[in-house]
Amino acid sequence: MALARKNLVVDPERVRALAQRRGTSESAAVREAVEVALAAEEVMSVIRDLHDRDAFADAEAWYARLEEQAD
């Protein structure tokens, strides 16, 4: 992976806090946050695709029955 300097506007306290939690530098924390955001978008894309293919129809029906019973 090639790295490049970027001029980003971020909340320094939040970046510092994230870096401390992860035990990394602030730069590494930002890089990891970008990777997590990209992975989350990919996961959501797959979930949307599965939903469009009715992969969750049985679970949705089960939850609907639970909601009906709760009423």
Secondary structure as a PSIPRED ss2 file (coil, helix, strand):
# PSIPRED VFORMAT (PSIPRED V4.0)

   1 M C   1.000  0.000  0.000
   2 A C   1.000  0.000  0.000
   3 L C   1.000  0.000  0.000
   4 A C   1.000  0.000  0.000
   5 R C   1.000  0.000  0.000
   6 K C   1.000  0.000  0.000
   7 N C   1.000  0.000  0.000
   8 L C   1.000  0.000  0.000
   9 V C   1.000  0.000  0.000
  10 V C   1.000  0.000  0.000
  11 D C   1.000  0.000  0.000
  12 P H   0.000  1.000  0.000
  13 E H   0.000  1.000  0.000
  14 R H   0.000  1.000  0.000
  15 V H   0.000  1.000  0.000
  16 R H   0.000  1.000  0.000
  17 A H   0.000  1.000  0.000
  18 L H   0.000  1.000  0.000
  19 A H   0.000  1.000  0.000
  20 Q H   0.000  1.000  0.000
  21 R H   0.000  1.000  0.000
  22 R H   0.000  1.000  0.000
  23 G C   1.000  0.000  0.000
  24 T C   1.000  0.000  0.000
  25 S C   1.000  0.000  0.000
  26 E H   0.000  1.000  0.000
  27 S H   0.000  1.000  0.000
  28 A H   0.000  1.000  0.000
  29 A H   0.000  1.000  0.000
  30 V H   0.000  1.000  0.000
  31 R H   0.000  1.000  0.000
  32 E H   0.000  1.000  0.000
  33 A H   0.000  1.000  0.000
  34 V H   0.000  1.000  0.000
  35 E H   0.000  1.000  0.000
  36 V H   0.000  1.000  0.000
  37 A H   0.000  1.000  0.000
  38 L H   0.000  1.000  0.000
  39 A H   0.000  1.000  0.000
  40 A H   0.000  1.000  0.000
  41 E H   0.000  1.000  0.000
  42 E H   0.000  1.000  0.000
  43 V H   0.000  1.000  0.000
  44 M H   0.000  1.000  0.000
  45 S H   0.000  1.000  0.000
  46 V H   0.000  1.000  0.000
  47 I H   0.000  1.000  0.000
  48 R H   0.000  1.000  0.000
  49 D H   0.000  1.000  0.000
  50 L H   0.000  1.000  0.000
  51 H H   0.000  1.000  0.000
  52 D H   0.000  1.000  0.000
  53 R C   1.000  0.000  0.000
  54 D C   1.000  0.000  0.000
  55 A C   1.000  0.000  0.000
  56 F C   1.000  0.000  0.000
  57 A H   0.000  1.000  0.000
  58 D H   0.000  1.000  0.000
  59 A H   0.000  1.000  0.000
  60 E H   0.000  1.000  0.000
  61 A H   0.000  1.000  0.000
  62 W H   0.000  1.000  0.000
  63 Y H   0.000  1.000  0.000
  64 A H   0.000  1.000  0.000
  65 R H   0.000  1.000  0.000
  66 L H   0.000  1.000  0.000
  67 E H   0.000  1.000  0.000
  68 E H   0.000  1.000  0.000
  69 Q H   0.000  1.000  0.000
  70 A H   0.000  1.000  0.000
  71 D C   1.000  0.000  0.000
